[in-house]
Amino acid sequence: MNRLMVMGSVNMDIIMQVNRMPMAGECMVAQQVTKQVGGKGLNQAVAAARCGAQATYVGKVGADEAADEIRKVLSNEGIVPQLYLSRKEPTGAAYIMLDRSGQNRIIVHGGANQDFTDQDIARLEEAIAHQDMLLIQLETNLPSIEGAVKCAIKHKVPVIVDAGPARPGILELFSGVDVVSPNETELAELLGCEKIEPADRIAACRKILKHGAKAILLKLGSEGSLWVTADDAIFYPAYRGVKAIDTTGAGDAFTAAFACAVLHGESIDAAIHQATLAGAIAVTRRGALRSMPTKKEIEALSQEISTAG
């Protein structure tokens, strides 16, 4: 089992490096501006391929130069492309502010990511049916997500949903999904809350389980992660032996590494361990796509920790 379909957004990322985040109404000069291909869907497809999966990426692009760059990335990474072309929307774009501490703020223009049609999903059904797993996010239009998830469940293909960016009123989407993986902010948004206190995390996750999801993998950033099922709740601490310079894409590295490990038959403990190390490696590099680690890098860090410990 090694066939992983990743369906989700692809953007041209415009990255602005700043000393600190601007205050409301403040005009600030960026130290540097760079462009690179990104988006949660493409990031996770690249991360999955680098972790050893036979990855297929499903996305929608515009008729523009950004789409040409995306095709080059997919080819270079050995990812099977399944790209749909939007005739009315440009390729999506993400505007990322990155401060000196490595923290970021991101504004996304969906563009073609929001232009999936029912016909696109109908054409995708046969490909989904031949996959070993579907990994999907919430950055494309909701009907496309619902259609792909229902199609995977129909064909008994395991589904992992990276629940970002979250939106309220979509909990029924998770019925039958194997793993839902939000971060803490996204968990609150899914449940219509402003904030979830640490003591309430498990109960909050179990509210989503009541809507039919089988497990929740809650990403807690520098704290670690929390695995919650109806019967268990296990906290996994983050690996702190690295210095973060850019957290952009760390969650994507984490989720894709977890999906690949499960796909390859690893236990949940082992899969979350590998995901934790993937996220740790990712924060040591600037840029989302460049930060996605390889399987060898994850294994090397795991071995280093074992030897030291």
Contacts in CASP RR format, 6 or more apart in sequence:
PFRMAT RR
TARGET T0000
AUTHOR 0000-0000-0000
METHOD contacts of the structure
MODEL  1
MNRLMVMGSVNMDIIMQVNRMPMAGECMVAQQVTKQVGGKGLNQAVAAAR
CGAQATYVGKVGADEAADEIRKVLSNEGIVPQLYLSRKEPTGAAYIMLDR
SGQNRIIVHGGANQDFTDQDIARLEEAIAHQDMLLIQLETNLPSIEGAVK
CAIKHKVPVIVDAGPARPGILELFSGVDVVSPNETELAELLGCEKIEPAD
RIAACRKILKHGAKAILLKLGSEGSLWVTADDAIFYPAYRGVKAIDTTGA
GDAFTAAFACAVLHGESIDAAIHQATLAGAIAVTRRGALRSMPTKKEIEA
LSQEISTAG
1 132 0 8 1.000
1 133 0 8 1.000
1 263 0 8 1.000
1 264 0 8 1.000
1 265 0 8 1.000
2 52 0 8 1.000
2 53 0 8 1.000
2 54 0 8 1.000
2 132 0 8 1.000
2 263 0 8 1.000
2 264 0 8 1.000
3 53 0 8 1.000
3 54 0 8 1.000
3 56 0 8 1.000
3 130 0 8 1.000
3 131 0 8 1.000
3 132 0 8 1.000
3 133 0 8 1.000
4 48 0 8 1.000
4 53 0 8 1.000
4 54 0 8 1.000
4 55 0 8 1.000
4 56 0 8 1.000
4 131 0 8 1.000
4 132 0 8 1.000
4 133 0 8 1.000
4 134 0 8 1.000
4 135 0 8 1.000
4 259 0 8 1.000
4 260 0 8 1.000
4 263 0 8 1.000
5 55 0 8 1.000
5 56 0 8 1.000
5 57 0 8 1.000
5 58 0 8 1.000
5 127 0 8 1.000
5 128 0 8 1.000
5 131 0 8 1.000
5 133 0 8 1.000
5 134 0 8 1.000
5 135 0 8 1.000
6 41 0 8 1.000
6 44 0 8 1.000
6 45 0 8 1.000
6 48 0 8 1.000
6 55 0 8 1.000
6 56 0 8 1.000
6 57 0 8 1.000
6 58 0 8 1.000
6 135 0 8 1.000
6 136 0 8 1.000
6 256 0 8 1.000
7 41 0 8 1.000
7 57 0 8 1.000
7 58 0 8 1.000
7 59 0 8 1.000
7 124 0 8 1.000
7 134 0 8 1.000
7 135 0 8 1.000
7 136 0 8 1.000
7 137 0 8 1.000
7 140 0 8 1.000
7 144 0 8 1.000
7 148 0 8 1.000
8 39 0 8 1.000
8 40 0 8 1.000
8 41 0 8 1.000
8 42 0 8 1.000
8 44 0 8 1.000
8 58 0 8 1.000
8 59 0 8 1.000
8 113 0 8 1.000
8 136 0 8 1.000
8 137 0 8 1.000
8 139 0 8 1.000
8 140 0 8 1.000
9 39 0 8 1.000
9 40 0 8 1.000
9 41 0 8 1.000
9 42 0 8 1.000
9 59 0 8 1.000
9 92 0 8 1.000
9 108 0 8 1.000
9 110 0 8 1.000
9 113 0 8 1.000
9 137 0 8 1.000
9 139 0 8 1.000
9 140 0 8 1.000
10 37 0 8 1.000
10 38 0 8 1.000
10 39 0 8 1.000
10 41 0 8 1.000
10 42 0 8 1.000
10 57 0 8 1.000
10 59 0 8 1.000
10 61 0 8 1.000
10 70 0 8 1.000
10 91 0 8 1.000
10 92 0 8 1.000
10 113 0 8 1.000
11 37 0 8 1.000
11 38 0 8 1.000
11 39 0 8 1.000
11 42 0 8 1.000
11 91 0 8 1.000
11 92 0 8 1.000
11 93 0 8 1.000
11 94 0 8 1.000
11 108 0 8 1.000
11 109 0 8 1.000
11 110 0 8 1.000
11 113 0 8 1.000
12 35 0 8 1.000
12 36 0 8 1.000
12 37 0 8 1.000
12 38 0 8 1.000
12 66 0 8 1.000
12 69 0 8 1.000
12 91 0 8 1.000
12 92 0 8 1.000
12 93 0 8 1.000
12 94 0 8 1.000
13 35 0 8 1.000
13 36 0 8 1.000
13 37 0 8 1.000
13 38 0 8 1.000
13 39 0 8 1.000
13 93 0 8 1.000
13 94 0 8 1.000
13 96 0 8 1.000
13 287 0 8 1.000
13 288 0 8 1.000
14 33 0 8 1.000
14 34 0 8 1.000
14 35 0 8 1.000
14 93 0 8 1.000
14 94 0 8 1.000
14 95 0 8 1.000
14 96 0 8 1.000
15 33 0 8 1.000
15 34 0 8 1.000
15 35 0 8 1.000
15 36 0 8 1.000
15 96 0 8 1.000
15 98 0 8 1.000
15 248 0 8 1.000
15 287 0 8 1.000
16 30 0 8 1.000
16 32 0 8 1.000
16 33 0 8 1.000
16 95 0 8 1.000
16 96 0 8 1.000
16 97 0 8 1.000
16 98 0 8 1.000
17 30 0 8 1.000
17 31 0 8 1.000
17 32 0 8 1.000
17 33 0 8 1.000
17 34 0 8 1.000
17 98 0 8 1.000
17 99 0 8 1.000
18 28 0 8 1.000
18 30 0 8 1.000
18 31 0 8 1.000
18 97 0 8 1.000
18 98 0 8 1.000
18 99 0 8 1.000
18 100 0 8 1.000
19 31 0 8 1.000
19 99 0 8 1.000
19 100 0 8 1.000
20 99 0 8 1.000
20 100 0 8 1.000
21 97 0 8 1.000
21 99 0 8 1.000
21 103 0 8 1.000
21 105 0 8 1.000
22 28 0 8 1.000
22 97 0 8 1.000
36 287 0 8 1.000
36 288 0 8 1.000
36 289 0 8 1.000
36 290 0 8 1.000
37 66 0 8 1.000
37 69 0 8 1.000
37 70 0 8 1.000
37 73 0 8 1.000
37 289 0 8 1.000
38 94 0 8 1.000
38 288 0 8 1.000
38 289 0 8 1.000
39 94 0 8 1.000
39 139 0 8 1.000
39 252 0 8 1.000
39 288 0 8 1.000
40 137 0 8 1.000
40 139 0 8 1.000
40 162 0 8 1.000
40 164 0 8 1.000
40 252 0 8 1.000
41 57 0 8 1.000
41 59 0 8 1.000
41 137 0 8 1.000
41 139 0 8 1.000
41 252 0 8 1.000
42 57 0 8 1.000
42 70 0 8 1.000
42 73 0 8 1.000
42 74 0 8 1.000
42 289 0 8 1.000
43 249 0 8 1.000
43 252 0 8 1.000
43 253 0 8 1.000
43 256 0 8 1.000
43 288 0 8 1.000
43 289 0 8 1.000
43 292 0 8 1.000
44 135 0 8 1.000
44 137 0 8 1.000
44 162 0 8 1.000
44 252 0 8 1.000
44 255 0 8 1.000
44 256 0 8 1.000
44 259 0 8 1.000
45 55 0 8 1.000
45 56 0 8 1.000
45 57 0 8 1.000
45 74 0 8 1.000
45 77 0 8 1.000
45 79 0 8 1.000
45 256 0 8 1.000
46 55 0 8 1.000
46 73 0 8 1.000
46 77 0 8 1.000
46 79 0 8 1.000
46 289 0 8 1.000
46 292 0 8 1.000
47 252 0 8 1.000
47 253 0 8 1.000
47 256 0 8 1.000
47 257 0 8 1.000
47 278 0 8 1.000
47 292 0 8 1.000
47 293 0 8 1.000
48 55 0 8 1.000
48 135 0 8 1.000
48 256 0 8 1.000
48 259 0 8 1.000
48 260 0 8 1.000
49 55 0 8 1.000
49 77 0 8 1.000
49 78 0 8 1.000
49 79 0 8 1.000
50 77 0 8 1.000
50 292 0 8 1.000
50 293 0 8 1.000
50 294 0 8 1.000
50 295 0 8 1.000
51 256 0 8 1.000
51 257 0 8 1.000
51 260 0 8 1.000
51 261 0 8 1.000
51 278 0 8 1.000
51 293 0 8 1.000
51 294 0 8 1.000
51 295 0 8 1.000
51 298 0 8 1.000
52 260 0 8 1.000
52 295 0 8 1.000
53 259 0 8 1.000
53 260 0 8 1.000
53 263 0 8 1.000
54 80 0 8 1.000
55 77 0 8 1.000
55 78 0 8 1.000
55 79 0 8 1.000
55 80 0 8 1.000
56 79 0 8 1.000
56 80 0 8 1.000
56 81 0 8 1.000
56 82 0 8 1.000
56 127 0 8 1.000
56 131 0 8 1.000
57 74 0 8 1.000
57 79 0 8 1.000
57 80 0 8 1.000
57 81 0 8 1.000
57 82 0 8 1.000
57 83 0 8 1.000
58 82 0 8 1.000
58 83 0 8 1.000
58 84 0 8 1.000
58 124 0 8 1.000
58 127 0 8 1.000
58 148 0 8 1.000
59 82 0 8 1.000
59 83 0 8 1.000
59 84 0 8 1.000
59 113 0 8 1.000
59 116 0 8 1.000
59 140 0 8 1.000
60 83 0 8 1.000
60 84 0 8 1.000
60 85 0 8 1.000
60 86 0 8 1.000
60 112 0 8 1.000
60 113 0 8 1.000
60 115 0 8 1.000
60 116 0 8 1.000
60 120 0 8 1.000
60 140 0 8 1.000
61 67 0 8 1.000
61 70 0 8 1.000
61 83 0 8 1.000
61 84 0 8 1.000
61 85 0 8 1.000
61 86 0 8 1.000
61 91 0 8 1.000
61 92 0 8 1.000
61 112 0 8 1.000
62 85 0 8 1.000
62 86 0 8 1.000
62 89 0 8 1.000
62 90 0 8 1.000
62 91 0 8 1.000
62 111 0 8 1.000
62 112 0 8 1.000
63 85 0 8 1.000
63 86 0 8 1.000
63 87 0 8 1.000
64 90 0 8 1.000
64 91 0 8 1.000
66 90 0 8 1.000
66 91 0 8 1.000
66 92 0 8 1.000
66 93 0 8 1.000
67 83 0 8 1.000
67 85 0 8 1.000
67 91 0 8 1.000
70 83 0 8 1.000
70 91 0 8 1.000
71 81 0 8 1.000
71 83 0 8 1.000
73 289 0 8 1.000
74 80 0 8 1.000
74 81 0 8 1.000
74 83 0 8 1.000
75 81 0 8 1.000
82 124 0 8 1.000
82 127 0 8 1.000
84 116 0 8 1.000
84 120 0 8 1.000
85 112 0 8 1.000
86 111 0 8 1.000
86 112 0 8 1.000
86 115 0 8 1.000
88 115 0 8 1.000
89 110 0 8 1.000
89 111 0 8 1.000
89 112 0 8 1.000
89 114 0 8 1.000
89 115 0 8 1.000
90 111 0 8 1.000
90 112 0 8 1.000
91 111 0 8 1.000
91 112 0 8 1.000
92 108 0 8 1.000
92 109 0 8 1.000
92 110 0 8 1.000
92 111 0 8 1.000
92 112 0 8 1.000
92 113 0 8 1.000
93 108 0 8 1.000
93 109 0 8 1.000
93 110 0 8 1.000
93 111 0 8 1.000
94 106 0 8 1.000
94 107 0 8 1.000
94 108 0 8 1.000
94 109 0 8 1.000
95 106 0 8 1.000
95 107 0 8 1.000
95 108 0 8 1.000
95 109 0 8 1.000
96 104 0 8 1.000
96 105 0 8 1.000
96 106 0 8 1.000
96 248 0 8 1.000
97 104 0 8 1.000
97 105 0 8 1.000
97 106 0 8 1.000
98 104 0 8 1.000
98 246 0 8 1.000
98 248 0 8 1.000
98 286 0 8 1.000
101 244 0 8 1.000
102 244 0 8 1.000
102 245 0 8 1.000
102 246 0 8 1.000
102 247 0 8 1.000
102 283 0 8 1.000
103 247 0 8 1.000
104 246 0 8 1.000
104 247 0 8 1.000
104 248 0 8 1.000
106 248 0 8 1.000
108 139 0 8 1.000
108 165 0 8 1.000
110 139 0 8 1.000
113 139 0 8 1.000
113 140 0 8 1.000
113 141 0 8 1.000
114 140 0 8 1.000
114 141 0 8 1.000
115 141 0 8 1.000
116 140 0 8 1.000
116 141 0 8 1.000
116 143 0 8 1.000
116 144 0 8 1.000
117 144 0 8 1.000
118 143 0 8 1.000
120 144 0 8 1.000
121 143 0 8 1.000
121 144 0 8 1.000
121 147 0 8 1.000
121 148 0 8 1.000
121 151 0 8 1.000
124 148 0 8 1.000
124 151 0 8 1.000
125 151 0 8 1.000
125 155 0 8 1.000
128 134 0 8 1.000
128 148 0 8 1.000
128 151 0 8 1.000
128 152 0 8 1.000
128 155 0 8 1.000
128 157 0 8 1.000
129 151 0 8 1.000
129 155 0 8 1.000
129 157 0 8 1.000
131 152 0 8 1.000
131 157 0 8 1.000
132 157 0 8 1.000
132 158 0 8 1.000
132 263 0 8 1.000
133 157 0 8 1.000
133 158 0 8 1.000
133 159 0 8 1.000
133 160 0 8 1.000
133 259 0 8 1.000
133 262 0 8 1.000
133 263 0 8 1.000
134 148 0 8 1.000
134 149 0 8 1.000
134 152 0 8 1.000
134 157 0 8 1.000
134 158 0 8 1.000
134 159 0 8 1.000
134 160 0 8 1.000
135 159 0 8 1.000
135 160 0 8 1.000
135 162 0 8 1.000
135 255 0 8 1.000
135 256 0 8 1.000
135 259 0 8 1.000
136 145 0 8 1.000
136 148 0 8 1.000
136 149 0 8 1.000
136 159 0 8 1.000
136 160 0 8 1.000
136 161 0 8 1.000
136 162 0 8 1.000
137 161 0 8 1.000
137 162 0 8 1.000
137 163 0 8 1.000
137 164 0 8 1.000
138 145 0 8 1.000
138 161 0 8 1.000
138 162 0 8 1.000
138 163 0 8 1.000
138 164 0 8 1.000
138 165 0 8 1.000
138 166 0 8 1.000
138 167 0 8 1.000
138 170 0 8 1.000
139 164 0 8 1.000
139 165 0 8 1.000
142 167 0 8 1.000
142 170 0 8 1.000
142 173 0 8 1.000
145 173 0 8 1.000
146 173 0 8 1.000
149 159 0 8 1.000
149 161 0 8 1.000
149 173 0 8 1.000
149 177 0 8 1.000
152 158 0 8 1.000
152 159 0 8 1.000
153 159 0 8 1.000
153 176 0 8 1.000
153 177 0 8 1.000
158 178 0 8 1.000
158 262 0 8 1.000
159 176 0 8 1.000
159 177 0 8 1.000
159 178 0 8 1.000
159 179 0 8 1.000
160 177 0 8 1.000
160 178 0 8 1.000
160 179 0 8 1.000
160 180 0 8 1.000
160 181 0 8 1.000
160 255 0 8 1.000
160 258 0 8 1.000
160 259 0 8 1.000
160 262 0 8 1.000
161 173 0 8 1.000
161 174 0 8 1.000
161 177 0 8 1.000
161 179 0 8 1.000
161 180 0 8 1.000
161 181 0 8 1.000
162 181 0 8 1.000
162 182 0 8 1.000
162 251 0 8 1.000
162 252 0 8 1.000
162 255 0 8 1.000
163 180 0 8 1.000
163 181 0 8 1.000
163 182 0 8 1.000
163 186 0 8 1.000
163 187 0 8 1.000
163 190 0 8 1.000
164 182 0 8 1.000
164 183 0 8 1.000
164 186 0 8 1.000
165 186 0 8 1.000
166 182 0 8 1.000
166 185 0 8 1.000
166 186 0 8 1.000
166 187 0 8 1.000
166 189 0 8 1.000
166 190 0 8 1.000
167 189 0 8 1.000
167 190 0 8 1.000
168 189 0 8 1.000
168 190 0 8 1.000
168 191 0 8 1.000
168 192 0 8 1.000
169 190 0 8 1.000
170 190 0 8 1.000
171 190 0 8 1.000
171 208 0 8 1.000
171 211 0 8 1.000
172 211 0 8 1.000
174 180 0 8 1.000
174 208 0 8 1.000
174 211 0 8 1.000
174 212 0 8 1.000
174 213 0 8 1.000
175 211 0 8 1.000
175 212 0 8 1.000
175 213 0 8 1.000
176 212 0 8 1.000
176 213 0 8 1.000
176 214 0 8 1.000
177 212 0 8 1.000
177 213 0 8 1.000
177 214 0 8 1.000
178 213 0 8 1.000
178 214 0 8 1.000
178 215 0 8 1.000
179 213 0 8 1.000
179 214 0 8 1.000
179 215 0 8 1.000
179 216 0 8 1.000
179 217 0 8 1.000
179 258 0 8 1.000
179 262 0 8 1.000
180 208 0 8 1.000
180 213 0 8 1.000
180 215 0 8 1.000
180 216 0 8 1.000
180 217 0 8 1.000
181 216 0 8 1.000
181 217 0 8 1.000
181 218 0 8 1.000
181 219 0 8 1.000
181 255 0 8 1.000
181 258 0 8 1.000
182 190 0 8 1.000
182 216 0 8 1.000
182 218 0 8 1.000
182 219 0 8 1.000
183 218 0 8 1.000
183 219 0 8 1.000
183 220 0 8 1.000
183 221 0 8 1.000
183 251 0 8 1.000
184 196 0 8 1.000
184 201 0 8 1.000
184 218 0 8 1.000
184 219 0 8 1.000
184 220 0 8 1.000
187 196 0 8 1.000
187 201 0 8 1.000
187 204 0 8 1.000
187 205 0 8 1.000
187 208 0 8 1.000
187 218 0 8 1.000
188 194 0 8 1.000
188 195 0 8 1.000
188 196 0 8 1.000
188 204 0 8 1.000
190 208 0 8 1.000
191 204 0 8 1.000
191 207 0 8 1.000
191 208 0 8 1.000
193 204 0 8 1.000
196 204 0 8 1.000
201 218 0 8 1.000
201 226 0 8 1.000
202 226 0 8 1.000
202 228 0 8 1.000
202 233 0 8 1.000
205 216 0 8 1.000
205 218 0 8 1.000
205 226 0 8 1.000
205 228 0 8 1.000
205 233 0 8 1.000
206 216 0 8 1.000
206 228 0 8 1.000
206 230 0 8 1.000
208 216 0 8 1.000
209 215 0 8 1.000
209 216 0 8 1.000
209 228 0 8 1.000
209 229 0 8 1.000
209 230 0 8 1.000
214 229 0 8 1.000
215 227 0 8 1.000
215 228 0 8 1.000
215 229 0 8 1.000
216 226 0 8 1.000
216 227 0 8 1.000
216 228 0 8 1.000
216 229 0 8 1.000
217 225 0 8 1.000
217 226 0 8 1.000
217 227 0 8 1.000
217 228 0 8 1.000
217 255 0 8 1.000
217 258 0 8 1.000
217 272 0 8 1.000
218 225 0 8 1.000
218 226 0 8 1.000
218 227 0 8 1.000
218 228 0 8 1.000
219 225 0 8 1.000
219 251 0 8 1.000
219 254 0 8 1.000
219 255 0 8 1.000
220 226 0 8 1.000
220 238 0 8 1.000
221 238 0 8 1.000
221 247 0 8 1.000
221 250 0 8 1.000
221 251 0 8 1.000
222 238 0 8 1.000
222 240 0 8 1.000
222 244 0 8 1.000
223 237 0 8 1.000
223 238 0 8 1.000
224 235 0 8 1.000
224 236 0 8 1.000
224 237 0 8 1.000
224 238 0 8 1.000
224 276 0 8 1.000
225 235 0 8 1.000
225 236 0 8 1.000
225 238 0 8 1.000
225 254 0 8 1.000
225 272 0 8 1.000
225 275 0 8 1.000
225 276 0 8 1.000
226 233 0 8 1.000
226 234 0 8 1.000
226 235 0 8 1.000
226 236 0 8 1.000
227 233 0 8 1.000
227 234 0 8 1.000
227 236 0 8 1.000
227 268 0 8 1.000
227 272 0 8 1.000
228 234 0 8 1.000
236 272 0 8 1.000
236 273 0 8 1.000
236 276 0 8 1.000
238 276 0 8 1.000
238 280 0 8 1.000
239 276 0 8 1.000
239 277 0 8 1.000
239 280 0 8 1.000
239 301 0 8 1.000
239 305 0 8 1.000
241 280 0 8 1.000
242 280 0 8 1.000
242 281 0 8 1.000
242 283 0 8 1.000
242 284 0 8 1.000
243 284 0 8 1.000
244 283 0 8 1.000
244 284 0 8 1.000
245 283 0 8 1.000
245 284 0 8 1.000
245 285 0 8 1.000
245 286 0 8 1.000
246 283 0 8 1.000
246 285 0 8 1.000
246 286 0 8 1.000
246 287 0 8 1.000
246 291 0 8 1.000
247 283 0 8 1.000
248 287 0 8 1.000
248 288 0 8 1.000
248 291 0 8 1.000
249 282 0 8 1.000
249 287 0 8 1.000
249 288 0 8 1.000
249 291 0 8 1.000
249 292 0 8 1.000
250 279 0 8 1.000
250 282 0 8 1.000
250 283 0 8 1.000
250 291 0 8 1.000
251 279 0 8 1.000
251 282 0 8 1.000
252 282 0 8 1.000
252 288 0 8 1.000
252 292 0 8 1.000
253 275 0 8 1.000
253 278 0 8 1.000
253 279 0 8 1.000
253 281 0 8 1.000
253 282 0 8 1.000
253 291 0 8 1.000
253 292 0 8 1.000
253 293 0 8 1.000
254 275 0 8 1.000
254 276 0 8 1.000
254 278 0 8 1.000
254 279 0 8 1.000
254 282 0 8 1.000
255 275 0 8 1.000
256 278 0 8 1.000
256 292 0 8 1.000
257 271 0 8 1.000
257 274 0 8 1.000
257 275 0 8 1.000
257 277 0 8 1.000
257 278 0 8 1.000
257 279 0 8 1.000
257 293 0 8 1.000
257 298 0 8 1.000
258 271 0 8 1.000
258 272 0 8 1.000
258 274 0 8 1.000
258 275 0 8 1.000
260 274 0 8 1.000
260 295 0 8 1.000
261 270 0 8 1.000
261 271 0 8 1.000
261 274 0 8 1.000
261 275 0 8 1.000
262 268 0 8 1.000
262 271 0 8 1.000
266 274 0 8 1.000
273 302 0 8 1.000
274 298 0 8 1.000
274 302 0 8 1.000
277 293 0 8 1.000
277 298 0 8 1.000
277 301 0 8 1.000
277 302 0 8 1.000
277 305 0 8 1.000
278 293 0 8 1.000
278 298 0 8 1.000
279 293 0 8 1.000
280 301 0 8 1.000
281 291 0 8 1.000
281 293 0 8 1.000
281 297 0 8 1.000
281 298 0 8 1.000
281 301 0 8 1.000
282 291 0 8 1.000
282 292 0 8 1.000
282 293 0 8 1.000
283 291 0 8 1.000
284 291 0 8 1.000
285 291 0 8 1.000
END
